[in-house]
Amino acid sequence: MTTDERTGLRRFLDRLTATDSELDAQELQRDSAKCGAVPAGQCSRGQIVSVSGRLRTVAYTPRTNLPTLEADLWDGSDVVTLVFLGRRSIAGIEPGRQLTARGRIAIRDDRKVIYNPYYELEAPR
């Protein structure tokens, strides 16, 4: 058996034993890499990045001084929170939706955040 055959067999066995969430994370990471996005797990404070993934949660946070819409973007490696300042809702920004967001990474409460990102929604699957 050659090294390539062993590697292929190992990948096949890994897929058979992986959980649904692990397979989903691997698929999201592949899709993210295809569009040239930076994995969220590799992003650091101050970087201008393009991240791609699926929205897990979307929440409107009414604050006394400035309302915000916050959406958690999961790319299979980590979560980046997208914060839209002064917005109550945005058409198409909903849980389960795929999108690519660009902006500067900030850290808030030990979480990666992009404020008012430029974003592109992908067609629903």
All heavy atoms as an XYZ file, in Angstrom:
977
protein
N       0.847     -1.171      0.000
C       0.000      0.000      0.000
C       0.902      1.247      0.000
O       1.796      1.364      0.813
C      -0.901     -0.030      1.237
C      -1.954      1.036      1.243
S      -3.046      0.982      2.684
C      -4.167     -0.305      2.212
N       0.612      2.206     -0.891
C       1.414      3.423     -0.978
C       0.965      4.428      0.071
O      -0.080      4.283      0.703
C       1.275      4.059     -2.379
O      -0.066      4.518     -2.532
C       1.644      3.079     -3.478
N       1.764      5.466      0.215
C       1.450      6.520      1.187
C       0.146      7.221      0.821
O      -0.668      7.528      1.695
C       2.603      7.547      1.243
O       3.807      6.845      1.545
C       2.348      8.596      2.300
N      -0.077      7.483     -0.478
C      -1.316      8.138     -0.914
C      -2.538      7.290     -0.587
O      -3.578      7.815     -0.180
C      -1.276      8.433     -2.420
C      -0.287      9.523     -2.772
O       0.043     10.324     -1.867
O       0.130      9.591     -3.940
N      -2.425      5.964     -0.757
C      -3.549      5.082     -0.446
C      -3.835      5.081      1.053
O      -4.984      5.077      1.470
C      -3.255      3.657     -0.928
C      -3.265      3.517     -2.436
C      -2.777      2.159     -2.903
O      -2.039      1.490     -2.140
O      -3.116      1.778     -4.030
N      -2.787      5.092      1.869
C      -2.974      5.150      3.327
C      -3.651      6.455      3.730
O      -4.541      6.477      4.577
C      -1.635      5.032      4.043
C      -1.107      3.641      4.069
C       0.116      3.546      4.969
N       0.804      2.307      4.674
C       2.081      2.202      4.419
N       2.853      3.272      4.449
N       2.626      1.046      4.145
N      -3.200      7.557      3.134
C      -3.776      8.861      3.449
C      -5.245      8.903      3.054
O      -6.087      9.386      3.804
C      -2.995      9.983      2.734
O      -1.625      9.871      3.082
C      -3.511     11.341      3.122
N      -5.571      8.383      1.877
C      -6.963      8.348      1.425
C      -7.822      7.484      2.322
O      -8.955      7.834      2.655
N      -7.288      6.350      2.738
C      -8.017      5.458      3.634
C      -8.234      6.124      4.991
O      -9.316      6.048      5.571
C      -7.257      4.140      3.809
C      -7.902      3.087      4.702
C      -9.269      2.689      4.153
C      -6.996      1.871      4.821
N      -7.207      6.824      5.487
C      -7.330      7.515      6.773
C      -8.415      8.605      6.690
O      -9.224      8.756      7.597
C      -5.999      8.129      7.184
C      -6.086      8.845      8.535
C      -4.756      9.151      9.146
N      -3.849      8.046      9.197
C      -3.825      7.114     10.157
N      -4.696      7.162     11.123
N      -2.932      6.153     10.137
N      -8.442      9.378      5.585
C      -9.472     10.410      5.427
C     -10.861      9.789      5.391
O     -11.801     10.320      5.979
C      -9.228     11.234      4.150
C      -8.288     12.400      4.407
C      -8.199     13.329      3.233
N      -7.108     12.839      2.393
C      -7.161     12.656      1.086
N      -8.250     12.952      0.434
N      -6.139     12.196      0.414
N     -10.990      8.652      4.682
C     -12.271      7.962      4.596
C     -12.727      7.513      5.986
O     -13.880      7.716      6.372
C     -12.156      6.758      3.649
C     -13.402      5.926      3.584
C     -14.531      6.409      2.936
C     -13.456      4.679      4.174
C     -15.694      5.651      2.877
C     -14.611      3.912      4.128
C     -15.730      4.398      3.471
N     -11.838      6.919      6.751
C     -12.181      6.469      8.099
C     -12.503      7.645      9.022
O     -13.405      7.551      9.864
C     -11.049      5.623      8.682
C     -10.843      4.256      8.010
C      -9.595      3.578      8.558
C     -12.059      3.377      8.179
N     -11.784      8.752      8.861
C     -12.069      9.943      9.666
C     -13.477     10.467      9.382
O     -14.188     10.882     10.288
C     -11.037     11.042      9.405
C      -9.683     10.741     10.026
O      -9.612      9.840     10.896
O      -8.703     11.406      9.636
N     -13.867     10.459      8.104
C     -15.209     10.914      7.742
C     -16.282      9.997      8.314
O     -17.351     10.456      8.700
C     -15.356     11.024      6.229
C     -14.742     12.270      5.652
C     -15.209     12.506      4.231
N     -15.004     11.351      3.385
C     -14.021     11.205      2.516
N     -13.149     12.164      2.357
N     -13.921     10.122      1.775
N     -16.013      8.708      8.353
C     -16.988      7.758      8.895
C     -17.203      7.939     10.389
O     -18.302      7.729     10.895
C     -16.533      6.312      8.629
C     -16.743      5.772      7.227
C     -16.196      4.355      7.123
C     -18.207      5.798      6.841
N     -16.156      8.307     11.107
C     -16.251      8.419     12.563
C     -16.519      9.843     13.055
O     -16.726     10.037     14.248
C     -14.955      7.902     13.222
O     -13.848      8.666     12.743
C     -14.735      6.431     12.907
N     -16.530     10.804     12.172
C     -16.731     12.202     12.572
C     -18.200     12.472     12.901
O     -19.101     11.866     12.313
C     -16.271     13.136     11.457
N     -18.433     13.399     13.805
C     -19.799     13.811     14.135
C     -20.303     14.771     13.058
O     -19.526     15.307     12.266
C     -19.844     14.524     15.499
O     -19.091     15.740     15.401
C     -19.302     13.637     16.610
N     -21.615     15.019     13.061
C     -22.197     15.944     12.094
C     -21.612     17.346     12.237
O     -21.354     18.021     11.251
C     -23.715     16.009     12.255
C     -24.410     14.750     11.754
O     -23.791     13.994     10.978
O     -25.575     14.527     12.140
N     -21.384     17.782     13.478
C     -20.842     19.125     13.688
C     -19.398     19.226     13.182
O     -18.989     20.256     12.657
C     -20.937     19.542     15.158
O     -20.206     18.666     15.964
N     -18.627     18.147     13.343
C     -17.247     18.151     12.820
C     -17.245     18.191     11.302
O     -16.451     18.918     10.696
C     -16.488     16.910     13.309
C     -16.173     16.915     14.785
C     -15.619     15.594     15.288
O     -15.897     14.536     14.683
O     -14.896     15.625     16.305
N     -18.142     17.433     10.667
C     -18.233     17.442      9.208
C     -18.682     18.813      8.707
O     -18.175     19.315      7.699
C     -19.191     16.351      8.723
C     -18.722     14.912      8.927
C     -19.827     13.931      8.573
C     -17.469     14.635      8.116
N     -19.633     19.434      9.417
C     -20.103     20.768      9.048
C     -18.974     21.786      9.159
O     -18.795     22.631      8.283
C     -21.281     21.171      9.950
C     -21.905     22.479      9.536
O     -22.114     22.686      8.322
O     -22.196     23.307     10.426
N     -18.189     21.696     10.231
C     -17.058     22.615     10.422
C     -16.032     22.434      9.311
O     -15.506     23.424      8.771
C     -16.407     22.393     11.786
N     -15.753     21.195      8.919
C     -14.797     20.947      7.836
C     -15.306     21.518      6.522
O     -14.547     22.121      5.752
C     -14.540     19.444      7.687
C     -13.759     18.845      8.834
C     -13.711     17.321      8.763
O     -14.207     16.708      7.823
N     -13.122     16.709      9.785
N     -16.606     21.372      6.259
C     -17.186     21.908      5.020
C     -17.108     23.439      5.005
O     -16.750     24.043      3.991
C     -18.635     21.454      4.879
C     -19.286     21.951      3.606
C     -20.747     21.538      3.493
O     -21.224     20.714      4.287
O     -21.402     22.081      2.594
N     -17.426     24.064      6.136
C     -17.342     25.524      6.218
C     -15.910     26.003      6.001
O     -15.674     27.010      5.323
C     -17.853     26.016      7.579
C     -19.362     26.072      7.748
C     -19.717     26.351      9.197
C     -19.971     27.107      6.836
N     -14.935     25.300      6.560
C     -13.531     25.679      6.385
C     -13.108     25.543      4.928
O     -12.389     26.399      4.405
C     -12.637     24.836      7.291
C     -12.780     25.188      8.755
C     -11.992     24.261      9.667
O     -11.134     23.515      9.232
N     -12.303     24.311     10.951
N     -13.562     24.485      4.240
C     -13.242     24.320      2.811
C     -13.853     25.445      1.987
O     -13.203     26.035      1.128
C     -13.751     22.967      2.302
C     -12.812     21.815      2.567
C     -13.212     20.581      1.772
N     -14.601     20.184      1.989
C     -15.032     19.374      2.958
N     -14.165     18.871      3.822
N     -16.304     19.067      3.064
N     -15.143     25.758      2.251
C     -15.817     26.832      1.519
C     -15.136     28.172      1.757
O     -14.976     28.979      0.845
C     -17.286     26.926      1.921
C     -18.106     25.734      1.450
O     -17.614     24.957      0.598
O     -19.241     25.573      1.951
N     -14.724     28.413      2.993
C     -14.043     29.657      3.349
C     -12.716     29.777      2.607
O     -12.368     30.838      2.083
C     -13.823     29.697      4.859
O     -13.139     30.855      5.238
N     -11.981     28.685      2.541
C     -10.685     28.693      1.844
C     -10.866     28.922      0.347
O     -10.058     29.614     -0.287
C      -9.946     27.389      2.096
N     -11.939     28.363     -0.238
C     -12.192     28.523     -1.677
C     -12.386     29.985     -2.065
O     -11.977     30.400     -3.134
C     -13.433     27.733     -2.098
C     -13.209     26.261     -2.245
C     -14.506     25.592     -2.678
C     -14.398     24.089     -2.583
N     -15.700     23.431     -2.845
N     -13.027     30.753     -1.190
C     -13.289     32.158     -1.540
C     -12.161     33.080     -1.084
O     -12.264     34.293     -1.196
C     -14.635     32.611     -0.995
S     -14.703     32.835      0.769
N     -11.077     32.506     -0.570
C      -9.903     33.300     -0.207
C     -10.004     34.019      1.126
O      -9.218     34.923      1.404
N     -10.948     33.616      1.965
C     -11.110     34.258      3.273
C     -10.069     33.749      4.265
O      -9.549     32.654      4.131
C     -12.512     33.990      3.810
N      -9.780     34.581      5.251
C      -8.862     34.206      6.325
C      -9.647     33.391      7.352
O     -10.742     33.796      7.741
C      -8.281     35.473      7.003
C      -7.413     35.124      8.187
C      -7.523     36.309      6.004
N      -9.132     32.245      7.808
C      -9.833     31.502      8.866
C      -9.964     32.365     10.126
O      -8.998     33.017     10.542
C      -8.932     30.293      9.120
C      -8.125     30.135      7.875
C      -7.939     31.526      7.340
N     -11.142     32.378     10.716
C     -11.385     33.216     11.897
C     -10.436     32.859     13.034
O     -10.053     33.719     13.813
C     -12.835     33.074     12.346
N     -10.036     31.602     13.123
C      -9.114     31.175     14.163
C      -7.732     31.796     14.038
O      -6.971     31.841     14.991
N      -7.387     32.292     12.846
C      -6.074     32.901     12.613
C      -6.112     34.429     12.633
O      -5.074     35.072     12.491
C      -5.517     32.437     11.269
C      -5.234     30.954     11.216
C      -4.745     30.515      9.849
O      -4.445     31.332      8.985
N      -4.661     29.220      9.648
N      -7.282     35.012     12.777
C      -7.403     36.473     12.800
C      -6.900     37.022     14.122
O      -7.103     36.426     15.170
C      -8.863     36.889     12.627
S      -9.565     36.450     11.047
N      -6.260     38.182     14.062
C      -5.801     38.816     15.294
C      -6.179     40.296     15.280
O      -6.462     40.875     14.237
C      -4.295     38.640     15.463
O      -3.610     39.209     14.383
N      -6.160     40.876     16.449
C      -6.570     42.266     16.651
C      -5.821     43.211     15.714
O      -4.602     43.142     15.576
C      -6.297     42.650     18.099
C      -6.725     44.022     18.455
C      -6.515     44.249     19.934
N      -6.891     45.589     20.274
C      -6.114     46.431     20.902
N      -4.919     46.048     21.296
N      -6.538     47.635     21.173
N      -6.574     44.108     15.065
C      -5.994     45.121     14.204
C      -5.892     44.723     12.741
O      -5.701     45.582     11.890
N      -6.024     43.432     12.438
C      -5.937     42.973     11.052
C      -7.179     43.378     10.271
O      -8.287     43.328     10.798
C      -5.881     41.444     10.994
C      -4.545     40.823     11.034
C      -4.678     39.314     10.815
O      -5.440     38.653     11.502
N      -3.925     38.802      9.878
N      -6.992     43.743      9.011
C      -8.118     43.924      8.101
C      -8.257     42.601      7.367
O      -7.322     42.162      6.690
C      -7.894     45.091      7.133
C      -7.798     46.394      7.923
C      -9.022     45.149      6.107
C      -7.488     47.603      7.091
N      -9.423     41.951      7.537
C      -9.603     40.599      7.020
C     -10.918     40.456      6.260
O     -11.820     41.274      6.374
C      -9.591     39.554      8.162
C      -8.257     39.522      8.868
C     -10.716     39.798      9.137
N     -10.976     39.375      5.519
C     -12.207     38.920      4.889
C     -12.481     37.553      5.491
O     -11.631     36.660      5.426
C     -12.003     38.821      3.378
O     -13.147     38.290      2.764
N     -13.633     37.390      6.144
C     -14.020     36.119      6.739
C     -15.321     35.661      6.093
O     -16.157     36.466      5.720
C     -14.184     36.207      8.280
C     -12.858     36.403      8.971
C     -15.137     37.309      8.667
N     -15.449     34.353      5.958
C     -16.630     33.790      5.306
C     -17.158     32.640      6.137
O     -16.378     31.850      6.680
C     -16.255     33.305      3.900
O     -17.385     32.784      3.256
N     -18.479     32.546      6.259
C     -19.052     31.464      7.038
C     -20.562     31.559      7.113
O     -21.203     32.185      6.268
N     -21.113     30.963      8.166
C     -22.562     30.909      8.360
C     -22.928     31.662      9.631
O     -22.247     31.537     10.648
C     -23.001     29.450      8.475
C     -24.496     29.283      8.609
C     -24.929     27.834      8.726
N     -24.421     27.046      7.617
C     -23.727     25.930      7.770
N     -23.451     25.464      8.969
N     -23.301     25.251      6.728
N     -24.004     32.425      9.569
C     -24.470     33.145     10.755
C     -25.132     32.165     11.713
O     -26.049     31.438     11.335
C     -25.466     34.243     10.368
C     -24.889     35.390      9.549
C     -25.990     36.372      9.172
C     -23.783     36.097     10.294
N     -24.644     32.128     12.933
C     -25.218     31.245     13.957
C     -26.356     31.921     14.691
O     -27.415     31.347     14.873
C     -24.157     30.849     14.977
C     -23.278     29.735     14.544
C     -22.389     29.359     15.709
N     -21.929     27.992     15.594
C     -21.072     27.457     16.408
N     -20.599     28.147     17.417
N     -20.682     26.218     16.234
N     -26.108     33.128     15.171
C     -27.136     33.871     15.904
C     -27.158     35.310     15.422
O     -26.138     35.854     14.991
C     -26.865     33.876     17.427
O     -25.602     34.507     17.663
C     -26.839     32.476     17.997
N     -28.328     35.901     15.508
C     -28.494     37.325     15.198
C     -29.355     37.908     16.309
O     -30.428     37.379     16.602
C     -29.181     37.535     13.824
C     -29.405     39.008     13.553
C     -28.355     36.905     12.703
N     -28.877     38.977     16.949
C     -29.601     39.545     18.081
C     -29.591     41.068     18.020
O     -28.555     41.685     17.777
C     -28.977     39.084     19.390
N     -30.759     41.650     18.249
C     -30.870     43.098     18.381
C     -30.642     43.435     19.846
O     -31.250     42.847     20.740
C     -32.254     43.570     17.929
C     -32.555     44.989     18.307
C     -31.811     46.036     17.781
C     -33.572     45.288     19.195
C     -32.074     47.347     18.134
C     -33.850     46.596     19.553
C     -33.099     47.615     19.021
O     -33.361     48.905     19.367
N     -29.735     44.378     20.095
C     -29.409     44.771     21.460
C     -29.792     46.232     21.655
O     -29.059     47.126     21.223
C     -27.898     44.592     21.722
O     -27.523     43.281     21.329
C     -27.570     44.789     23.184
N     -30.951     46.479     22.265
C     -31.323     47.867     22.501
C     -30.474     48.453     23.623
O     -30.442     47.938     24.724
C     -32.794     47.787     22.910
C     -32.979     46.407     23.422
C     -31.946     45.540     22.751
N     -29.717     49.461     23.307
C     -28.883     50.130     24.308
C     -29.394     51.561     24.468
O     -30.014     52.110     23.564
C     -27.423     50.127     23.877
C     -26.871     48.729     23.688
C     -25.378     48.787     23.414
N     -24.889     47.515     22.934
C     -24.357     46.576     23.689
N     -24.252     46.761     24.969
N     -23.923     45.460     23.159
N     -29.079     52.154     25.586
C     -29.584     53.500     25.838
C     -28.986     54.532     24.885
O     -29.675     55.431     24.438
C     -29.278     53.924     27.289
O     -27.876     53.789     27.518
C     -30.055     53.070     28.264
N     -27.706     54.379     24.557
C     -27.083     55.397     23.710
C     -27.056     55.020     22.221
O     -27.121     55.884     21.371
C     -25.657     55.705     24.184
C     -24.797     54.451     24.295
O     -25.289     53.347     24.170
N     -23.516     54.651     24.534
N     -26.954     53.711     21.893
C     -26.871     53.312     20.488
C     -27.326     51.864     20.327
O     -26.674     50.949     20.829
C     -25.426     53.457     19.984
C     -25.175     53.179     18.513
C     -25.856     54.230     17.647
C     -23.689     53.172     18.241
N     -28.440     51.625     19.628
C     -28.869     50.243     19.407
C     -27.906     49.533     18.457
O     -27.279     50.177     17.609
C     -30.256     50.393     18.769
C     -30.238     51.736     18.147
C     -29.314     52.584     18.981
N     -27.770     48.218     18.615
C     -26.884     47.452     17.738
C     -27.541     46.147     17.313
O     -28.349     45.580     18.045
C     -25.553     47.109     18.435
O     -25.811     46.306     19.582
C     -24.788     48.343     18.834
N     -27.154     45.690     16.144
C     -27.524     44.375     15.657
C     -26.239     43.566     15.658
O     -25.242     43.989     15.061
C     -28.113     44.463     14.247
C     -28.597     43.145     13.642
C     -29.820     42.648     14.399
C     -28.916     43.329     12.180
N     -26.227     42.424     16.355
C     -25.024     41.607     16.461
C     -25.290     40.237     15.869
O     -26.319     39.619     16.165
C     -24.586     41.469     17.924
C     -24.203     42.797     18.524
C     -23.644     42.686     19.931
O     -23.384     41.551     20.384
O     -23.469     43.733     20.568
N     -24.360     39.764     15.035
C     -24.494     38.468     14.382
C     -23.194     37.686     14.552
O     -22.114     38.214     14.290
C     -24.800     38.664     12.900
N     -23.299     36.441     15.013
C     -22.125     35.580     15.182
C     -21.885     34.796     13.902
O     -22.732     33.996     13.492
C     -22.316     34.622     16.357
C     -22.202     35.313     17.704
O     -21.618     36.413     17.758
O     -22.692     34.750     18.700
N     -20.732     35.022     13.287
C     -20.342     34.346     12.049
C     -19.395     33.201     12.386
O     -18.324     33.424     12.955
C     -19.660     35.343     11.107
C     -19.222     34.787      9.761
C     -20.424     34.516      8.871
C     -18.281     35.758      9.066
N     -19.768     31.975     12.055
C     -18.980     30.767     12.330
C     -18.408     30.276     11.011
O     -19.141     30.095     10.043
C     -19.883     29.716     12.960
C     -19.350     28.332     13.030
C     -19.783     27.257     12.317
C     -18.303     27.847     13.873
N     -19.072     26.143     12.673
C     -18.156     26.469     13.624
C     -17.471     28.437     14.816
C     -17.214     25.682     14.268
C     -16.533     27.655     15.455
C     -16.417     26.299     15.192
N     -17.090     30.062     10.983
C     -16.458     29.580      9.751
C     -15.870     28.183      9.898
O     -15.157     27.708      9.034
C     -15.386     30.553      9.264
C     -14.096     30.472     10.049
O     -14.093     29.912     11.172
O     -13.077     30.966      9.550
N     -16.167     27.519     10.994
C     -15.652     26.183     11.228
C     -14.421     26.163     12.111
O     -14.048     25.121     12.635
N     -13.765     27.315     12.262
C     -12.579     27.366     13.118
C     -12.808     28.238     14.349
O     -12.252     27.973     15.405
C     -11.361     27.876     12.340
O     -11.530     29.229     11.974
N     -13.604     29.278     14.215
C     -13.852     30.206     15.313
C     -15.041     31.088     14.948
O     -15.533     31.049     13.812
C     -12.615     31.070     15.567
C     -12.572     31.690     16.965
O     -13.522     31.485     17.739
O     -11.585     32.380     17.274
N     -15.477     31.899     15.892
C     -16.597     32.819     15.689
C     -16.079     34.248     15.652
O     -15.219     34.635     16.446
C     -17.633     32.680     16.829
C     -18.718     33.733     16.727
C     -18.233     31.288     16.832
N     -16.609     35.036     14.715
C     -16.368     36.477     14.673
C     -17.737     37.133     14.794
O     -18.659     36.792     14.052
C     -15.684     36.916     13.360
C     -15.578     38.430     13.295
C     -14.311     36.278     13.224
N     -17.876     38.051     15.739
C     -19.141     38.755     15.918
C     -19.152     39.996     15.030
O     -18.244     40.824     15.109
C     -19.350     39.152     17.392
O     -19.322     37.965     18.194
C     -20.678     39.850     17.586
N     -20.180     40.106     14.200
C     -20.364     41.277     13.342
C     -21.310     42.220     14.066
O     -22.416     41.823     14.445
C     -20.950     40.858     11.991
C     -20.240     39.714     11.267
C     -20.979     39.361      9.984
C     -18.798     40.076     10.988
N     -20.873     43.456     14.284
C     -21.671     44.430     15.030
C     -22.046     45.573     14.098
O     -21.182     46.273     13.576
C     -20.893     44.969     16.254
C     -21.723     46.003     16.992
C     -20.499     43.838     17.184
N     -23.355     45.737     13.890
C     -23.870     46.813     13.041
C     -24.437     47.881     13.972
O     -25.506     47.698     14.568
C     -24.947     46.274     12.105
C     -24.452     45.175     11.196
C     -24.554     43.842     11.567
C     -23.872     45.486      9.974
C     -24.107     42.837     10.739
C     -23.415     44.477      9.139
C     -23.532     43.158      9.515
N     -23.707     48.983     14.113
C     -24.101     50.037     15.033
C     -25.281     50.836     14.482
O     -25.322     51.167     13.297
C     -22.917     50.975     15.285
C     -21.682     50.309     15.906
C     -20.512     51.280     15.912
C     -21.984     49.812     17.296
N     -26.246     51.124     15.369
C     -27.387     51.945     14.990
C     -28.425     51.228     14.146
O     -29.312     51.870     13.586
N     -28.363     49.915     14.046
C     -29.306     49.156     13.214
C     -30.177     48.254     14.078
O     -29.695     47.627     15.018
C     -28.555     48.288     12.196
C     -27.628     49.031     11.271
C     -28.342     50.008     10.334
N     -29.297     49.370      9.459
C     -29.041     49.010      8.205
N     -27.865     49.206      7.683
N     -29.987     48.450      7.486
N     -31.458     48.170     13.737
C     -32.365     47.261     14.428
C     -32.482     45.937     13.670
O     -32.653     44.892     14.259
C     -33.743     47.893     14.565
C     -33.797     48.993     15.598
C     -35.191     49.620     15.614
N     -35.490     50.444     16.749
C     -34.866     51.548     17.100
N     -33.834     51.955     16.437
N     -35.238     52.249     18.147
N     -32.417     46.028     12.360
C     -32.471     44.829     11.523
C     -31.871     45.157     10.163
O     -31.786     46.324      9.776
C     -33.908     44.322     11.360
O     -34.659     45.258     10.622
N     -31.449     44.108      9.448
C     -30.920     44.248      8.092
C     -31.493     43.088      7.289
O     -31.392     41.927      7.706
C     -29.377     44.187      8.071
C     -28.791     45.325      8.901
C     -28.853     44.241      6.641
C     -27.281     45.256      9.070
N     -32.101     43.393      6.164
C     -32.681     42.349      5.315
C     -31.600     41.340      4.932
O     -30.511     41.701      4.509
C     -33.286     42.969      4.064
N     -31.894     40.056      5.123
C     -30.963     38.996      4.757
C     -30.027     38.568      5.863
O     -29.424     37.507      5.789
N     -29.865     39.392      6.892
C     -29.014     39.016      8.031
C     -29.884     38.217      8.985
O     -30.653     38.772      9.765
C     -28.403     40.257      8.730
C     -27.575     41.079      7.753
C     -27.579     39.846      9.939
C     -26.311     40.399      7.269
N     -29.779     36.883      8.877
C     -30.593     35.980      9.681
C     -29.810     34.695      9.937
O     -28.911     34.349      9.168
C     -31.900     35.668      8.957
C     -31.677     35.130      7.575
C     -32.915     35.220      6.695
O     -33.753     36.108      6.894
O     -33.020     34.377      5.793
N     -30.127     33.989     11.026
C     -29.399     32.756     11.345
C     -29.470     31.745     10.195
O     -30.495     31.615      9.528
C     -30.116     32.217     12.578
C     -30.737     33.425     13.199
C     -31.116     34.314     12.052
N     -28.333     31.083      9.948
C     -28.261     30.083      8.895
C     -27.805     30.621      7.556
O     -27.493     29.856      6.645
N     -27.733     31.923      7.413
C     -27.356     32.538      6.140
C     -25.842     32.552      5.973
O     -25.102     32.814      6.912
C     -27.894     33.977      6.102
C     -27.914     34.620      4.759
C     -28.955     33.961      3.853
N     -28.821     34.438      2.507
C     -29.531     35.431      1.982
N     -30.455     36.020      2.704
N     -29.321     35.801      0.747
N     -25.358     32.238      4.769
C     -23.933     32.272      4.444
C     -23.573     33.685      3.996
O     -24.325     34.298      3.238
C     -23.631     31.308      3.294
C     -23.907     29.859      3.590
C     -22.776     29.187      4.306
O     -23.010     28.531      5.289
N     -21.579     29.331      3.845
N     -22.424     34.170      4.442
C     -21.969     35.481      3.983
C     -20.473     35.629      4.135
O     -19.820     34.870      4.845
C     -22.705     36.626      4.695
C     -22.512     36.899      6.172
C     -21.274     37.730      6.418
C     -23.702     37.657      6.686
N     -19.949     36.625      3.435
C     -18.544     37.008      3.552
C     -18.527     38.427      4.091
O     -19.250     39.288      3.589
C     -17.838     36.947      2.185
O     -17.910     35.609      1.693
C     -16.383     37.367      2.295
N     -17.721     38.678      5.120
C     -17.628     40.001      5.735
C     -16.183     40.476      5.707
O     -15.260     39.673      5.859
C     -18.140     39.958      7.167
N     -16.009     41.784      5.506
C     -14.675     42.383      5.512
C     -14.645     43.539      6.498
O     -15.589     44.301      6.600
C     -14.329     42.923      4.125
C     -14.037     41.844      3.140
C     -13.544     42.411      1.806
N     -13.917     41.488      0.747
C     -14.996     41.594      0.000
N     -15.818     42.602      0.157
N     -15.263     40.705     -0.917
N     -13.506     43.638      7.212
C     -13.343     44.736      8.152
C     -12.140     44.502      9.039
O     -11.385     43.550      8.867
N     -11.968     45.407     10.009
C     -10.838     45.325     10.944
C     -11.271     44.578     12.201
O     -12.288     44.898     12.799
C     -10.357     46.720     11.315
C      -9.095     46.707     12.176
C      -8.602     48.117     12.465
N      -8.337     48.891     11.281
C      -7.186     48.891     10.595
N      -6.200     48.117     10.991
N      -7.025     49.646      9.542
N     -10.464     43.601     12.585
C     -10.751     42.801     13.777
C     -10.451     43.611     15.038
O      -9.392     44.225     15.151
C      -9.899     41.514     13.804
C     -10.277     40.575     12.663
C     -10.005     40.798     15.149
C     -11.586     39.856     12.838
N     -11.425     43.621     15.945
C     -11.243     44.217     17.269
C     -11.517     43.106     18.284
O     -12.086     42.073     17.940
C     -12.210     45.375     17.474
N     -11.108     43.330     19.510
C     -11.372     42.372     20.583
C     -12.274     43.056     21.612
O     -11.955     44.141     22.101
C     -10.067     41.897     21.265
C      -9.105     41.290     20.253
C     -10.380     40.906     22.385
C      -9.579     40.015     19.595
N     -13.410     42.432     21.911
C     -14.335     42.943     22.924
C     -14.733     41.775     23.812
O     -15.263     40.784     23.325
C     -15.578     43.542     22.253
C     -16.547     44.133     23.258
C     -17.776     44.656     22.599
N     -18.621     43.497     22.246
C     -19.747     43.571     21.571
N     -20.156     44.728     21.098
N     -20.452     42.497     21.319
N     -14.473     41.882     25.092
C     -14.780     40.812     26.054
C     -14.171     39.481     25.610
O     -14.828     38.444     25.636
C     -16.296     40.654     26.225
C     -16.959     41.922     26.739
O     -16.292     42.664     27.499
O     -18.132     42.172     26.401
N     -12.916     39.516     25.165
C     -12.173     38.338     24.700
C     -12.808     37.655     23.490
O     -12.592     36.472     23.250
C     -11.995     37.316     25.835
C     -11.088     37.838     26.935
O     -10.151     38.592     26.607
O     -11.322     37.499     28.104
N     -13.613     38.394     22.718
C     -14.218     37.860     21.498
C     -13.793     38.704     20.306
O     -13.599     39.921     20.423
C     -15.748     37.888     21.613
C     -16.256     36.964     22.682
C     -17.749     37.031     22.898
N     -18.504     37.362     21.723
C     -19.724     37.876     21.746
N     -20.311     38.126     22.886
N     -20.368     38.134     20.643
N     -13.644     38.061     19.157
C     -13.288     38.780     17.928
C     -14.529     39.459     17.372
O     -15.593     38.840     17.267
C     -12.717     37.803     16.902
C     -11.427     37.176     17.373
C     -10.970     36.093     16.452
C      -9.736     35.442     17.076
N      -9.311     34.268     16.345
N     -14.372     40.741     17.016
C     -15.499     41.551     16.575
C     -15.087     42.362     15.351
O     -13.944     42.817     15.253
C     -15.927     42.528     17.707
C     -17.037     43.441     17.270
C     -16.321     41.768     18.951
N     -16.026     42.544     14.422
C     -15.847     43.499     13.326
C     -17.025     44.457     13.410
O     -18.184     44.043     13.348
C     -15.827     42.813     11.941
C     -14.669     41.819     11.834
C     -15.726     43.876     10.842
C     -14.632     41.055     10.517
N     -16.729     45.758     13.560
C     -17.772     46.771     13.635
C     -18.114     47.262     12.235
O     -17.228     47.536     11.421
C     -17.317     47.957     14.496
C     -17.227     47.608     15.962
C     -16.021     47.239     16.533
C     -18.353     47.633     16.770
C     -15.929     46.907     17.873
C     -18.282     47.297     18.110
C     -17.061     46.942     18.654
O     -16.981     46.600     19.982
N     -19.418     47.373     11.956
C     -19.941     47.850     10.683
C     -19.190     47.262      9.480
O     -18.623     47.990      8.673
C     -19.922     49.374     10.626
C     -20.904     49.985     11.602
O     -21.965     49.415     11.873
N     -20.549     51.125     12.145
N     -19.187     45.936      9.357
C     -18.428     45.314      8.267
C     -19.084     45.536      6.913
O     -20.296     45.748      6.815
C     -18.476     43.828      8.632
C     -19.777     43.673      9.345
C     -19.913     44.947     10.144
N     -18.253     45.474      5.879
C     -18.756     45.374      4.522
C     -19.102     43.898      4.364
O     -18.326     43.036      4.772
C     -17.677     45.788      3.518
C     -18.064     45.517      2.097
C     -18.914     46.379      1.414
C     -17.613     44.379      1.447
C     -19.291     46.119      0.116
C     -17.992     44.103      0.149
C     -18.831     44.978     -0.515
O     -19.213     44.697     -1.792
N     -20.254     43.571      3.817
C     -20.635     42.164      3.724
C     -21.310     41.853      2.395
O     -21.883     42.729      1.748
C     -21.555     41.767      4.884
C     -22.892     42.451      4.851
C     -23.992     41.848      4.244
C     -23.059     43.714      5.402
C     -25.217     42.494      4.191
C     -24.274     44.357      5.363
C     -25.349     43.747      4.757
O     -26.557     44.383      4.706
N     -21.191     40.587      2.000
C     -21.868     40.074      0.800
C     -22.600     38.810      1.200
O     -22.002     37.869      1.710
C     -20.837     39.746     -0.283
C     -20.093     40.937     -0.811
C     -19.018     40.548     -1.814
O     -18.955     39.374     -2.222
O     -18.214     41.431     -2.152
N     -23.909     38.800      0.959
C     -24.711     37.617      1.247
C     -24.574     36.624      0.104
O     -24.512     37.015     -1.050
C     -26.179     37.989      1.395
C     -26.533     38.888      2.585
C     -27.965     39.394      2.446
C     -26.363     38.130      3.867
N     -24.507     35.342      0.446
C     -24.510     34.298     -0.582
C     -25.949     33.866     -0.815
O     -26.795     33.985      0.066
C     -23.667     33.114     -0.123
C     -22.199     33.435     -0.036
C     -21.355     32.230      0.339
O     -21.809     31.088      0.140
O     -20.250     32.447      0.837
N     -26.210     33.356     -2.002
C     -27.555     32.885     -2.322
C     -27.942     31.752     -1.378
O     -27.115     30.913     -1.056
C     -27.620     32.398     -3.762
N     -29.194     31.748     -0.908
C     -29.638     30.667     -0.012
C     -29.486     29.316     -0.700
O     -29.721     29.187     -1.899
C     -31.104     30.980      0.267
C     -31.286     32.409     -0.108
C     -30.263     32.708     -1.156
N     -29.118     28.299      0.093
C     -28.953     26.944     -0.465
C     -30.184     26.124     -0.269
O     -30.914     26.213      0.602
C     -27.764     26.253      0.190
C     -26.483     26.929     -0.126
C     -25.351     26.188      0.514
N     -24.108     26.890      0.248
C     -22.943     26.494      0.645
N     -22.822     25.402      1.327
N     -21.863     27.168      0.386
